[in-house]
Amino acid sequence: MEIASLVLSAMSTLAAVVSAIAAIGAKNEVKNLKNSINGNGNTQVSGDVSVSNSGNNRGVISGVNSGEINM
């Protein structure tokens, strides 16, 4: 009976170690996916913007533009 208890204890310990290793791997994978989805927190944006206007600009514009304007 003692041998069976020892074998079951060893199997339980081995299962706990394998489970811990799998959990650490899953945690690291989720961390990498989260960084891929949310970015790395760098909010610095740079670039060039060119604005030109050669039209007749009279009138009133009211409202919020939430899309692209093609002229």
HUQUI-V689606 format. One record per backbone hydrogen bond with DSSP energy under -1.0 kcal/mol. CO is the residue of the C=O (numbers start at 1). NH is the residue of the N-H. If there is no record, write none. Layout:
CO&NH ; CO&NH
//
This chain:
1&5 ; 2&6 ; 3&7 ; 4&8 ; 5&9 ; 6&10 ; 7&11 ; 8&12 ; 9&13 ; 10&14 ; 11&15 ; 12&16 ; 13&17 ; 14&18 ; 15&19 ; 16&20 ; 17&21 ; 18&22 ; 19&23 ; 20&24 ; 21&25 ; 22&26 ; 23&27 ; 24&28 ; 25&29 ; 26&30 ; 27&31 ; 28&32 ; 29&33 ; 30&34 ; 31&35 ; 32&36 ; 33&37 ; 34&38 ; 35&39
//
